[in-house]
């Protein structure tokens, strides 16, 4: 039993996650993020990590051996100022791609009150673990996450270091679409209307919405992948297009998301001009949030801005849906600026596990150039 009153037990690898399924589900609550639901997280781990990946799941329990938190960790090597450094990283702390779950990292806890103590108990366990990396990274955290709140208290630890970098663009859709559109520049709105008229000259415009709960979801996903591959993402099969990318794990994960019922609904939106599908998007709807996983458009129609046109349709539909309050664009891109989104910053927190081993990498982290990052602790 640790000094905090919590005990910690380690479950290695993907088999460890499977062994924790019952405990994992017991910690899921109505407010649990989609990306921490077992039905989502388990296939993500299966597709994103190989059998030999160095994964560790820490079960933190109270004095009665009831689970109060589960910390999913990956031991990996990260370059800090070009110096290879072994770290523990909260799963989901990788740089953004479709296999980062299009979400921030987090960990499960019974409630926010126990989260700081559970994190401290986990850090203490890792400190005593033989041959353990000296740093713990809680990366890509958002302000509403359990990990953010727990890490904020942990920053009182000597040498702990945090900064903000990157984030997600979000749009409030708990309003009429006319109100949302009124926030946009008049020039952008005129461009949208003009481009829509021009595209309509090639054939009648229509938006097709296919739910993952409908029989045609598989075919709609195939069309999305074909449209995405027709653009720059599909060039030479070297970019991120699901249809042509030599990496199949991202495609398999997306297919599993669309094919299975996970307490969330996937929606595939397609913009058609006559008989041609010119743009498509994949969204996930869960507990008031509509999050984007994939977008694509046919470059043969790029002069019409079909991606923006379909985004306008997606936001209009979201405003009409009383269950959706926020749209997450799941990244931060220059073209998002036309939609005047709010910005949700990511916090990256490094906590020392072993003082001697952590001294050099933490000193190197403090050499980051001012202006590139917002530092929270010098």
C-alpha positions in Angstrom: 0.0 0.0 0.0 1.4 3.4 -1.0 1.6 6.4 1.3 -1.4 7.9 -0.4 -3.5 4.9 0.7 -3.7 3.5 -2.8 -2.3 0.3 -4.1 -1.0 0.0 -7.7 -0.9 -3.1 -9.8 0.7 -3.4 -13.3 -1.0 -5.1 -16.3 1.4 -5.3 -19.3 0.6 -5.2 -23.0 -2.6 -5.5 -24.9 -3.4 -8.6 -22.8 -3.3 -6.4 -19.7 -5.9 -4.1 -21.2 -8.2 -7.1 -21.9 -7.7 -8.4 -18.3 -8.8 -5.0 -17.0 -12.0 -4.8 -19.1 -14.4 -5.3 -16.1 -12.5 -2.7 -14.0 -12.3 -0.3 -17.0 -16.0 -0.5 -17.6 -16.8 0.0 -13.9 -15.0 3.4 -14.0 -16.8 4.6 -17.1 -19.5 7.1 -16.2 -22.0 9.0 -18.3 -19.6 11.9 -18.8 -16.7 9.7 -19.8 -15.0 10.8 -23.0 -15.8 8.7 -26.1 -12.2 8.0 -26.5 -11.8 6.4 -23.1 -14.8 4.1 -23.6 -13.6 0.5 -23.7 -15.4 -0.2 -26.9 -13.4 2.6 -28.6 -10.1 2.4 -26.7 -9.6 -1.4 -27.1 -9.7 -1.4 -30.9 -7.6 1.7 -31.0 -4.8 0.0 -29.0 -5.2 -3.1 -31.2 -4.6 -1.1 -34.4 -2.2 1.5 -33.2 0.3 -0.7 -31.3 1.9 -4.0 -32.2 1.9 -7.1 -30.1 5.4 -6.3 -28.8 4.6 -2.7 -27.9 5.8 -1.6 -24.5 2.4 -0.9 -23.0 1.6 -0.9 -19.3 -1.8 -0.3 -17.7 -1.7 0.7 -14.0 -4.7 -0.2 -11.9 -4.9 2.0 -8.8 -7.1 0.7 -6.1 -8.3 1.9 -2.6 -7.8 0.0 0.7 -10.7 -2.3 -0.2 -9.0 -3.1 -3.6 -11.8 -1.3 -5.5 -10.4 0.3 -8.7 -10.3 4.1 -8.5 -8.2 4.8 -11.6 -6.5 3.2 -14.6 -3.5 4.9 -16.1 -2.7 3.6 -19.7 1.0 4.1 -20.4 3.4 3.6 -23.3 7.2 3.3 -22.7 8.9 4.9 -25.7 11.9 6.9 -26.8 11.4 10.6 -27.6 13.9 13.1 -28.8 14.3 16.1 -26.5 16.5 18.7 -28.2 17.7 15.8 -30.4 18.7 13.7 -27.5 16.9 10.3 -27.5 15.2 10.0 -24.1 13.2 7.1 -22.7 9.9 8.2 -21.2 6.6 7.0 -20.0 3.8 8.6 -22.0 0.1 8.6 -21.4 -1.5 6.8 -24.3 -2.9 9.4 -26.7 0.1 11.7 -26.2 1.5 11.2 -29.7 1.4 13.9 -32.3 -1.9 14.3 -34.0 -3.0 11.8 -36.7 -6.1 9.6 -37.1 -4.6 7.0 -34.8 -4.2 9.5 -32.0 -8.0 9.1 -31.7 -8.5 12.6 -32.8 -8.7 13.5 -29.2 -6.6 14.5 -26.3 -5.1 12.0 -23.9 -6.6 11.2 -20.5 -7.0 8.5 -17.9 -9.9 7.0 -16.2 -10.7 7.9 -12.6 -13.7 7.2 -10.3 -14.0 11.0 -9.7 -11.9 14.1 -10.0 -11.2 14.2 -6.2 -9.2 10.9 -6.3 -7.4 11.7 -9.6 -4.4 13.6 -8.1 -3.8 11.0 -5.5 -4.1 8.2 -8.0 -1.6 9.9 -10.3 0.8 10.4 -7.3 0.5 6.8 -6.4 1.2 5.7 -10.0 4.3 8.0 -10.1 5.5 6.5 -6.9 5.1 3.0 -8.2 7.0 3.9 -11.4 9.7 5.4 -9.3 10.3 2.1 -7.5 9.9 0.0 -10.7 13.2 -1.4 -11.9 14.7 0.0 -15.1 11.9 2.5 -15.4 12.2 5.6 -17.6 12.8 8.7 -15.6 10.1 11.0 -17.0 6.3 10.7 -17.2 4.7 12.6 -20.1 1.0 13.6 -19.9 0.7 15.1 -23.3 -2.1 16.6 -25.5 -4.3 17.3 -22.4 -7.3 19.6 -22.6 -8.7 21.6 -19.7 -11.7 19.4 -19.2 -9.7 16.2 -18.8 -9.0 14.3 -15.6 -5.3 14.3 -16.4 -5.1 18.1 -16.7 -6.6 18.6 -13.3 -4.4 15.9 -11.7 -1.2 17.2 -13.4 -2.0 20.8 -12.3 -1.5 19.7 -8.7 1.5 17.6 -9.6 3.3 20.7 -11.0 4.1 21.5 -7.4 6.6 18.7 -7.6 10.2 19.9 -7.8 11.4 20.0 -11.5 8.0 19.3 -13.0 7.6 21.2 -16.3 4.6 22.1 -18.4 3.9 24.1 -21.5 1.1 24.6 -24.0 1.5 23.6 -27.7 -1.1 22.9 -30.4 -4.7 22.1 -29.7 -8.1 21.7 -31.3 -10.4 24.1 -33.0 -14.0 24.0 -31.7 -17.2 25.7 -32.8 -20.2 26.3 -30.6 -23.3 25.1 -32.4 -25.8 25.5 -29.5 -27.5 28.2 -31.6 -29.3 28.8 -34.8 -27.1 28.5 -37.9 -27.9 32.1 -38.9 -26.3 33.2 -35.6 -23.2 31.1 -36.3 -23.0 32.4 -39.9 -23.3 36.0 -38.6 -19.9 35.5 -36.8 -18.2 34.9 -40.2 -16.8 37.6 -42.4 -19.1 38.9 -45.1 -16.5 38.2 -47.7 -16.3 34.5 -46.7 -20.1 34.2 -46.8 -20.2 35.8 -50.3 -17.5 33.4 -51.5 -19.5 30.4 -50.1 -22.7 31.5 -51.9 -20.8 32.2 -55.2 -19.0 28.9 -55.2 -22.2 27.0 -54.3 -24.0 28.6 -57.3 -21.1 27.7 -59.6 -20.9 24.1 -58.4 -24.7 23.8 -58.8 -24.2 24.6 -62.5 -22.6 21.1 -62.9 -25.6 19.3 -61.5 -28.1 19.4 -58.6 -26.5 19.8 -55.2 -27.5 17.5 -52.4 -26.0 16.4 -49.1 -26.2 12.7 -48.2 -25.9 11.8 -44.5 -25.3 8.1 -43.7 -25.3 6.9 -40.1 -23.1 4.1 -38.8 -26.4 2.6 -37.7 -27.6 2.2 -41.3 -26.9 -0.7 -43.6 -25.2 1.6 -46.2 -22.4 2.8 -43.8 -19.8 0.6 -45.4 -20.4 1.8 -48.9 -20.5 5.4 -47.8 -17.1 4.9 -46.1 -15.7 3.5 -49.3 -16.9 6.6 -51.2 -15.2 8.8 -48.6 -11.9 7.0 -49.0 -12.2 7.2 -52.8 -12.8 11.0 -52.6 -10.0 11.5 -50.2 -7.6 9.5 -52.4 -8.6 11.8 -55.4 -7.0 14.7 -53.6 -3.5 15.6 -52.5 -3.6 13.1 -49.7 -3.6 10.3 -52.2 -0.7 11.5 -54.3 1.6 8.5 -55.0 0.1 6.7 -52.0 2.5 8.6 -49.7 0.1 10.8 -47.7 -2.7 10.0 -45.3 -5.4 8.8 -47.6 -7.0 5.7 -46.2 -7.5 4.0 -49.6 -3.9 4.2 -50.8 -1.8 4.6 -47.7 0.5 1.5 -47.3 -0.2 1.6 -43.6 -3.4 -0.3 -43.1 -3.8 0.2 -39.3 -5.5 3.6 -39.7 -8.0 2.2 -42.3 -8.8 -0.8 -40.2 -9.4 1.4 -37.1 -11.7 3.7 -39.0 -13.6 0.7 -40.5 -14.0 -0.8 -37.0 -15.3 2.6 -35.7 -17.9 2.8 -38.4 -18.9 -0.9 -38.3 -19.5 -1.3 -34.6 -21.9 0.2 -32.1 -20.0 1.9 -29.4 -22.5 4.1 -27.7 -21.6 6.7 -30.3 -22.8 7.4 -33.8 -20.6 7.9 -36.8 -22.0 10.1 -39.6 -20.6 10.2 -43.1 -21.5 13.4 -44.9 -21.2 13.5 -48.7 -21.7 16.5 -51.0 -22.9 15.5 -54.5 -23.1 17.6 -57.6 -25.2 15.7 -60.0 -23.8 12.2 -60.2 -20.4 13.1 -58.7 -19.5 12.9 -55.0 -17.2 15.9 -54.7 -16.5 15.9 -50.9 -17.0 13.7 -47.9 -16.4 13.9 -44.1 -16.5 11.4 -41.3 -17.8 12.6 -37.9 -18.4 11.0 -34.5 -21.3 12.1 -32.4 -21.1 11.5 -28.6 -22.6 13.2 -25.6 -23.1 16.6 -27.2 -19.9 16.6 -29.2 -19.5 16.1 -32.9 -15.8 15.4 -33.7 -14.2 15.2 -37.1 -12.1 12.1 -38.0 -11.6 12.5 -41.7 -12.2 15.0 -44.5 -11.6 14.7 -48.2 -12.5 16.2 -51.5 -12.0 15.5 -55.2 -9.3 17.9 -56.5 -11.0 18.0 -59.9 -13.6 20.3 -58.1 -11.1 22.2 -56.0 -12.0 25.6 -57.6 -15.4 25.4 -56.0 -14.1 24.9 -52.5 -16.1 21.7 -51.9 -14.6 21.1 -48.5 -15.8 24.5 -47.2 -19.2 24.0 -48.8 -19.6 20.6 -47.0 -18.4 22.1 -43.8 -21.1 24.7 -44.0 -23.7 21.9 -44.5 -22.2 20.0 -41.6 -22.4 23.0 -39.3 -26.0 23.7 -40.4 -27.0 20.1 -39.6 -25.2 20.3 -36.2 -27.1 23.5 -35.3 -30.4 21.8 -36.1 -29.6 18.8 -33.9 -30.6 19.6 -30.3 -28.2 16.9 -29.0 -25.1 18.5 -30.4 -23.6 21.5 -28.6 -20.0 21.6 -29.9 -18.2 20.7 -33.1 -14.6 19.7 -32.7 -12.4 20.0 -35.8 -9.9 17.6 -34.1 -6.9 19.6 -35.2 -5.7 23.2 -35.7 -5.3 24.2 -39.4 -5.1 27.5 -41.1 -8.2 26.9 -43.2 -10.3 26.5 -40.0 -9.8 30.3 -39.4 -12.5 31.1 -41.9 -15.0 29.5 -39.5 -14.0 31.6 -36.5 -13.5 28.7 -34.1 -12.5 28.8 -30.5 -9.2 27.3 -29.7 -8.7 24.6 -27.1 -5.0 24.5 -26.2 -3.1 21.3 -25.4 -1.0 21.1 -22.3 2.2 19.0 -22.2 3.3 18.1 -18.7 6.6 16.3 -17.8 6.8 14.8 -14.3 10.1 13.5 -12.9 10.0 9.8 -11.9 13.7 9.4 -11.0 15.4 12.7 -10.1 18.9 11.8 -11.4 17.7 10.5 -14.7 15.2 13.3 -15.2 17.7 16.2 -14.6 19.2 16.4 -18.1 16.0 16.0 -20.2 14.2 18.5 -18.0 17.0 21.0 -18.4 16.9 20.5 -22.1 13.1 21.1 -22.1 13.7 24.4 -20.5 15.9 25.4 -23.5 12.8 25.6 -25.8 12.7 28.8 -27.7 10.5 31.5 -26.2 7.4 32.2 -28.4 7.2 28.7 -29.8 5.5 27.4 -26.6 3.6 28.9 -23.7 5.6 27.8 -20.6 3.7 27.3 -17.4 6.6 26.5 -15.2 10.1 27.7 -15.7 
